[in-house]
Amino acid sequence: MRNFESIRRHIKAVGYQVTMQDDDVLCIELSLEKGTRHQAIFLSELDDDDGRPYLRVSTAVAPTTGLDARRSLVFNWQSRVGYLAIGDMDGVPYLQLCENRPYDGLDGAEIDRLVLEIGGLGDRMERMLSAGGDLL
């Protein structure tokens, strides 16, 4: 994958359900557990300090209101994939599960793996933090 447009083409070719797209952002809805749960996954482009392009795969997990920051930091320490951050959604701060990868070395299989891994893990975290809810 050389640019965001090649990632966009891959997402369309695989048949993910795209719910929103902009020049440098895609949102897909991932159907989980035989369609009983859903998770919105965002793919976006960002550049590092040297101008190298990266793909960010992220999903909102829960509003930050009432969250224990210590539990989040423990998760970050123990996680092999993804990291937690806070991002704004419609003026509300949300805990986000993210993964950034340089375009160099990215292929379709790796993008699929990231989408499924971040989506599945994000949904499990959402369920744990929202008493089984499926808000996102």
Backbone as CSV, one residue per row, in Angstrom:
resi,resn,N_x,N_y,N_z,CA_x,CA_y,CA_z,C_x,C_y,C_z
1,MET,0.842,-1.171,0.000,0.000,0.000,0.000,0.894,1.242,0.000
2,ARG,0.659,2.076,-0.978,1.504,3.263,-1.128,0.839,4.552,-0.647
3,ASN,-0.497,4.572,-0.649,-1.207,5.791,-0.248,-2.593,5.421,0.260
4,PHE,-3.296,6.420,0.769,-4.607,6.164,1.354,-5.606,5.686,0.302
5,GLU,-5.442,6.149,-0.929,-6.355,5.723,-1.989,-6.239,4.214,-2.243
6,SER,-5.041,3.657,-2.155,-4.891,2.211,-2.337,-5.548,1.446,-1.179
7,ILE,-5.512,2.008,-0.002,-6.196,1.399,1.143,-7.705,1.469,0.928
8,ARG,-8.195,2.601,0.457,-9.622,2.773,0.160,-10.084,1.728,-0.868
9,ARG,-9.293,1.528,-1.913,-9.639,0.534,-2.933,-9.703,-0.873,-2.334
10,HIS,-8.746,-1.179,-1.469,-8.740,-2.493,-0.822,-9.998,-2.683,0.030
11,ILE,-10.349,-1.697,0.813,-11.531,-1.775,1.690,-12.785,-2.022,0.859
12,LYS,-12.903,-1.320,-0.263,-14.068,-1.515,-1.136,-14.048,-2.906,-1.778
13,ALA,-12.886,-3.356,-2.233,-12.777,-4.649,-2.909,-13.117,-5.808,-1.973
14,VAL,-12.730,-5.689,-0.709,-13.002,-6.743,0.261,-14.484,-6.776,0.609
15,GLY,-15.150,-5.635,0.526,-16.587,-5.603,0.793,-16.974,-5.161,2.184
16,TYR,-16.065,-4.489,2.891,-16.439,-3.932,4.190,-17.574,-2.935,4.004
17,GLN,-18.419,-2.799,5.006,-19.514,-1.837,4.955,-18.972,-0.452,5.327
18,VAL,-18.786,0.394,4.326,-18.273,1.749,4.545,-19.455,2.642,4.906
19,THR,-19.371,3.289,6.071,-20.474,4.130,6.532,-20.178,5.616,6.396
20,MET,-18.897,5.953,6.204,-18.506,7.351,6.028,-17.153,7.370,5.345
21,GLN,-16.983,8.338,4.418,-15.666,8.496,3.826,-15.419,9.947,3.480
22,ASP,-14.184,10.331,3.693,-13.690,11.660,3.387,-12.384,11.471,2.634
23,ASP,-11.711,12.552,2.327,-10.446,12.424,1.598,-9.429,11.554,2.331
24,ASP,-9.317,11.733,3.642,-8.287,11.010,4.386,-8.839,10.218,5.566
25,VAL,-10.146,9.898,5.541,-10.772,9.115,6.607,-11.833,8.189,6.016
26,LEU,-11.856,6.975,6.509,-12.911,6.010,6.196,-13.471,5.476,7.505
27,CYS,-14.751,5.241,7.557,-15.348,4.553,8.688,-16.055,3.323,8.151
28,ILE,-15.732,2.185,8.726,-16.423,0.962,8.346,-17.131,0.405,9.578
29,GLU,-18.245,-0.260,9.342,-18.945,-0.913,10.439,-18.635,-2.395,10.375
30,LEU,-18.045,-2.870,11.440,-17.676,-4.269,11.544,-18.799,-5.008,12.269
31,SER,-19.303,-6.054,11.667,-20.346,-6.884,12.272,-19.661,-8.014,13.024
32,LEU,-20.001,-8.167,14.298,-19.367,-9.161,15.152,-20.415,-10.091,15.759
33,GLU,-19.966,-11.246,16.200,-20.818,-12.232,16.866,-22.104,-12.495,16.088
34,LYS,-21.921,-12.866,14.823,-23.028,-13.215,13.927,-24.056,-12.088,13.811
35,GLY,-23.567,-10.853,13.798,-24.438,-9.708,13.590,-25.119,-9.177,14.832
36,THR,-24.834,-9.757,15.991,-25.483,-9.267,17.209,-24.773,-8.063,17.808
37,ARG,-23.530,-7.814,17.395,-22.763,-6.658,17.877,-22.115,-5.977,16.683
38,HIS,-21.859,-4.693,16.827,-21.246,-3.902,15.762,-20.206,-2.973,16.359
39,GLN,-19.184,-2.666,15.563,-18.135,-1.760,16.013,-17.706,-0.892,14.839
40,ALA,-17.695,0.415,15.054,-17.233,1.360,14.035,-15.713,1.447,14.094
41,ILE,-15.077,1.253,12.946,-13.619,1.301,12.825,-13.268,2.454,11.894
42,PHE,-12.357,3.302,12.333,-11.915,4.436,11.523,-10.519,4.165,10.993
43,LEU,-10.331,4.410,9.709,-9.025,4.343,9.085,-8.701,5.748,8.613
44,SER,-7.529,6.237,8.985,-7.138,7.586,8.587,-5.647,7.626,8.314
45,GLU,-5.248,8.674,7.639,-3.841,8.851,7.289,-3.240,9.931,8.165
46,LEU,-2.032,9.686,8.630,-1.273,10.712,9.335,0.179,10.586,8.929
47,ASP,0.920,11.651,9.108,2.332,11.682,8.735,3.191,11.820,9.980
48,ASP,4.372,11.170,9.973,5.287,11.365,11.085,6.092,12.640,10.865
49,ASP,7.033,12.915,11.738,7.823,14.151,11.657,8.649,14.235,10.376
50,ASP,8.982,13.096,9.791,9.754,13.066,8.550,8.866,13.098,7.309
51,GLY,7.540,13.149,7.511,6.619,13.177,6.387,6.228,11.808,5.871
52,ARG,6.691,10.729,6.524,6.304,9.376,6.110,4.851,9.141,6.462
53,PRO,4.060,8.593,5.530,2.643,8.348,5.815,2.429,7.100,6.679
54,TYR,1.477,7.209,7.583,1.067,6.111,8.443,-0.431,5.901,8.300
55,LEU,-0.864,4.670,8.470,-2.279,4.349,8.563,-2.620,4.236,10.040
56,ARG,-3.655,4.947,10.469,-4.171,4.797,11.836,-5.490,4.047,11.747
57,VAL,-5.589,2.967,12.502,-6.824,2.211,12.638,-7.278,2.432,14.074
58,SER,-8.516,2.922,14.251,-8.972,3.239,15.603,-10.452,2.930,15.762
59,THR,-10.845,2.779,17.009,-12.244,2.574,17.344,-12.518,3.188,18.707
60,ALA,-13.676,3.811,18.842,-14.078,4.375,20.132,-14.548,3.239,21.030
61,VAL,-14.148,3.301,22.297,-14.470,2.244,23.241,-15.537,2.692,24.236
62,ALA,-15.363,3.883,24.826,-16.313,4.359,25.837,-16.046,5.833,26.118
63,PRO,-17.072,6.565,26.551,-16.823,7.941,26.997,-15.884,7.904,28.202
64,THR,-15.084,8.936,28.363,-14.106,8.933,29.453,-14.730,9.221,30.810
65,THR,-15.949,9.680,30.837,-16.613,9.988,32.099,-16.650,8.760,33.000
66,GLY,-16.082,8.881,34.171,-16.131,7.798,35.145,-15.136,6.677,34.914
67,LEU,-14.295,6.770,33.901,-13.316,5.707,33.647,-12.139,5.824,34.609
68,ASP,-11.619,4.693,34.982,-10.448,4.626,35.839,-9.200,4.673,34.955
69,ALA,-8.474,5.793,35.013,-7.277,5.958,34.176,-6.237,4.886,34.476
70,ARG,-6.157,4.435,35.715,-5.180,3.417,36.073,-5.433,2.129,35.288
71,ARG,-6.688,1.712,35.170,-7.018,0.501,34.413,-6.610,0.650,32.947
72,SER,-6.803,1.839,32.408,-6.420,2.088,31.017,-4.916,1.984,30.826
73,LEU,-4.161,2.542,31.769,-2.707,2.479,31.661,-2.187,1.053,31.845
74,VAL,-2.824,0.284,32.716,-2.447,-1.122,32.877,-2.706,-1.868,31.568
75,PHE,-3.856,-1.594,30.929,-4.138,-2.218,29.635,-3.042,-1.870,28.633
76,ASN,-2.673,-0.574,28.540,-1.628,-0.156,27.604,-0.339,-0.941,27.838
77,TRP,0.017,-1.133,29.069,1.250,-1.839,29.398,1.181,-3.303,28.977
78,GLN,0.026,-3.927,29.131,-0.120,-5.348,28.864,-0.448,-5.667,27.407
79,SER,-0.912,-4.679,26.649,-1.383,-4.918,25.293,-0.229,-5.160,24.324
80,ARG,-0.386,-6.193,23.501,0.595,-6.462,22.452,0.233,-5.710,21.181
81,VAL,-1.041,-5.410,21.007,-1.514,-4.694,19.825,-2.404,-3.556,20.285
82,GLY,-2.211,-2.401,19.685,-3.064,-1.263,19.987,-2.622,-0.526,21.233
83,TYR,-3.050,0.691,21.318,-2.798,1.506,22.490,-4.042,2.335,22.733
84,LEU,-4.164,2.851,23.944,-5.328,3.654,24.291,-4.980,5.134,24.234
85,ALA,-5.941,5.912,23.796,-5.791,7.362,23.715,-7.167,7.967,23.967
86,ILE,-7.211,9.277,24.096,-8.484,9.979,24.224,-8.668,10.830,22.980
87,GLY,-9.811,10.649,22.346,-10.151,11.407,21.152,-11.543,11.984,21.303
88,ASP,-11.778,13.071,20.628,-13.050,13.777,20.715,-14.027,13.242,19.670
89,MET,-15.252,12.942,20.087,-16.324,12.551,19.172,-17.527,13.429,19.469
90,ASP,-17.829,14.323,18.536,-18.963,15.236,18.696,-18.912,16.001,20.009
91,GLY,-17.718,16.461,20.374,-17.556,17.273,21.573,-17.446,16.490,22.871
92,VAL,-17.446,15.151,22.797,-17.357,14.309,23.992,-16.044,13.532,23.941
93,PRO,-15.231,13.593,25.012,-13.989,12.818,25.011,-14.272,11.326,25.177
94,TYR,-13.695,10.523,24.275,-13.871,9.073,24.281,-12.528,8.382,24.397
95,LEU,-12.526,7.278,25.107,-11.381,6.385,25.117,-11.345,5.701,23.757
96,GLN,-10.191,5.723,23.100,-10.033,5.155,21.763,-8.953,4.076,21.795
97,LEU,-9.209,3.000,21.095,-8.194,1.976,20.875,-7.616,2.228,19.491
98,CYS,-6.296,2.368,19.386,-5.653,2.782,18.133,-4.463,1.886,17.809
99,GLU,-4.114,1.898,16.545,-2.881,1.268,16.068,-2.404,2.065,14.869
100,ASN,-1.145,2.435,14.840,-0.556,3.164,13.713,0.476,2.274,13.037
101,ARG,0.431,2.241,11.713,1.397,1.455,10.948,1.910,2.275,9.770
102,PRO,3.236,2.248,9.527,3.750,2.920,8.333,3.256,2.199,7.078
103,TYR,3.038,2.944,6.022,2.577,2.339,4.769,3.583,1.335,4.225
104,ASP,4.871,1.594,4.441,5.890,0.643,4.003,5.619,-0.699,4.662
105,GLY,5.461,-1.732,3.884,5.220,-3.057,4.421,3.750,-3.403,4.633
106,LEU,2.852,-2.437,4.476,1.417,-2.733,4.615,0.904,-3.419,3.351
107,ASP,0.142,-4.467,3.546,-0.550,-5.087,2.414,-1.996,-5.337,2.827
108,GLY,-2.782,-5.859,1.922,-4.194,-6.075,2.187,-4.446,-6.986,3.374
109,ALA,-3.670,-8.047,3.493,-3.858,-8.993,4.597,-3.595,-8.321,5.948
110,GLU,-2.584,-7.460,6.012,-2.270,-6.768,7.263,-3.360,-5.762,7.615
111,ILE,-3.907,-5.081,6.623,-5.008,-4.145,6.879,-6.216,-4.907,7.422
112,ASP,-6.545,-6.036,6.813,-7.665,-6.850,7.299,-7.422,-7.313,8.732
113,ARG,-6.213,-7.751,9.014,-5.878,-8.216,10.360,-6.041,-7.094,11.373
114,LEU,-5.563,-5.890,11.026,-5.694,-4.745,11.930,-7.155,-4.383,12.179
115,VAL,-7.950,-4.351,11.116,-9.367,-4.010,11.253,-10.055,-5.010,12.183
116,LEU,-9.822,-6.290,11.960,-10.480,-7.313,12.771,-9.966,-7.331,14.205
117,GLU,-8.673,-7.152,14.378,-8.105,-7.190,15.725,-8.510,-5.967,16.544
118,ILE,-8.376,-4.782,15.967,-8.761,-3.566,16.688,-10.277,-3.543,16.906
119,GLY,-11.039,-3.966,15.909,-12.491,-4.005,16.050,-12.955,-4.986,17.113
120,GLY,-12.426,-6.183,17.091,-12.818,-7.193,18.074,-12.394,-6.829,19.479
121,LEU,-11.161,-6.385,19.640,-10.669,-5.994,20.954,-11.425,-4.765,21.462
122,GLY,-11.675,-3.801,20.576,-12.436,-2.612,20.969,-13.831,-2.977,21.437
123,ASP,-14.476,-3.914,20.754,-15.814,-4.338,21.167,-15.768,-5.036,22.524
124,ARG,-14.772,-5.882,22.755,-14.663,-6.546,24.063,-14.437,-5.528,25.171
125,MET,-13.609,-4.526,24.903,-13.382,-3.480,25.906,-14.657,-2.688,26.149
126,GLU,-15.361,-2.346,25.074,-16.619,-1.610,25.212,-17.602,-2.397,26.076
127,ARG,-17.718,-3.673,25.805,-18.635,-4.529,26.580,-18.243,-4.524,28.065
128,MET,-16.957,-4.633,28.342,-16.481,-4.665,29.711,-16.738,-3.330,30.423
129,LEU,-16.529,-2.216,29.718,-16.651,-0.897,30.335,-18.091,-0.380,30.383
130,SER,-18.987,-0.994,29.609,-20.357,-0.497,29.561,-21.377,-1.536,30.010
131,ALA,-20.959,-2.465,30.827,-21.852,-3.499,31.359,-22.586,-4.238,30.245
132,GLY,-21.852,-4.587,29.188,-22.428,-5.371,28.110,-23.069,-4.565,26.993
133,GLY,-23.044,-3.243,27.086,-23.659,-2.396,26.069,-22.935,-2.435,24.732
134,ASP,-23.621,-1.972,23.711,-23.058,-1.900,22.360,-23.403,-0.539,21.786
135,LEU,-22.776,0.499,22.341,-23.090,1.870,21.951,-22.437,2.268,20.640
136,LEU,-21.279,1.684,20.335,-20.474,2.153,19.218,-20.366,1.065,18.186
